[in-house]
Amino acid sequence: MEQATRTRGRPRYDQEDAEAAEAFRSIGSKVQLNRDEAAPLWVQLRNQVEEAINTGLLAANSRIPSEQALCDFFGVSRPVVRAAIGSLSNEGRIIKMPRKGMFVAAPREHVDFMTANLGVFDDLTAKGHKVSTRTLEIYRCPPSDKESKVFGIPANGSVVRISRVYMTDGTPITMTRISLPGHRVPGLENILSENQSIFGTIRAVFGLTVKRADRWLRAALPTKEEADEMGVAANTPLIEIESIAYDADGAALEYYEAFYNSSVARIHMAVEQPSATVNGVDRT
């Protein structure tokens, strides 16, 4: 029975992250990659690394060695390592950060903003996360046909458009393009500050509160520019969200389109079984 031969030297990674390097060395000393098994070598390696993550041997946020260092640790070729790490990255267990390296992803939280009257900023803040923003642009302009239809405003009216990347604990989670009816938020473009909740601001300054929202989801690929802003590869599938939020009178208050990275935090939805009786009438 032929097994992959492993050689373990001391690549430069040892000095850069000694604790994680020792963890990988420990994994490498125990891994048995068997070329005679039905599962390909890359699947075997992927499963071993995932097990180390699940058991805490590889701590959250610890840096992953380079592909070459992994080849040295496990005695396999670069295509095997690339396939194993690529699979874990696609599943959100490993995060690839351009110009910084690869890291073990922290355990995924979930967000409830899809089924609540909160924005992603307020939802994550309420869960104790440090939420920050990177505002790409904010300006007032005439509405598009879509915005005129959503808000019921004429072509000579105005909307305030805000493009933002939201980050939770420093990791981009969503890139959002938001529109608000201009006549309801006078001067908002001069008031809104970085790292400030839009819902919180319009509630405090204009007395506007969201009561409900309609949201639509689908899988989509970002453009290269959008992927760069989100810190993911251009071929990474994300969740595309379209949303219209309404006030207590049923008037549209916010429209947005967003890319959401569910590998950072899953989307949680709660579904309840309707009551069997309504006004005494059995509905079963």
Sequence and secondary structure as in RCSB ss.txt:
>XXXX:A:sequence
MEQATRTRGRPRYDQEDAEAAEAFRSIGSKVQLNRDEAAPLWVQLRNQVEEAINTGLLAANSRIPSEQALCDFFG
VSRPVVRAAIGSLSNEGRIIKMPRKGMFVAAPREHVDFMTANLGVFDDLTAKGHKVSTRTLEIYRCPPSDKESKV
FGIPANGSVVRISRVYMTDGTPITMTRISLPGHRVPGLENILSENQSIFGTIRAVFGLTVKRADRWLRAALPTKE
EADEMGVAANTPLIEIESIAYDADGAALEYYEAFYNSSVARIHMAVEQPSATVNGVDRT
>XXXX:A:secstr
  B        THHHHSHHHHHHHHHHHHH   BTTSSS HHHHHHHHHHHHHHTTSS TT EE  HHHHHHHHT
  HHHHHHHHHHHHHTTSEEEETTTEEEE    EEE GGGSS  HHHHHHHTT  EEEEEEEEEEE   HHHHHH
HT  TTS EEEEEEEEEETTEEEEEEEEEEEGGGSTTHHHH  TT  HHHHHHHHH     EEEEEEEEE   HH
HHHHHTS TT  EEEEEEEEE TTS EEEEEEEEE TTTEEE        SEETTEE  
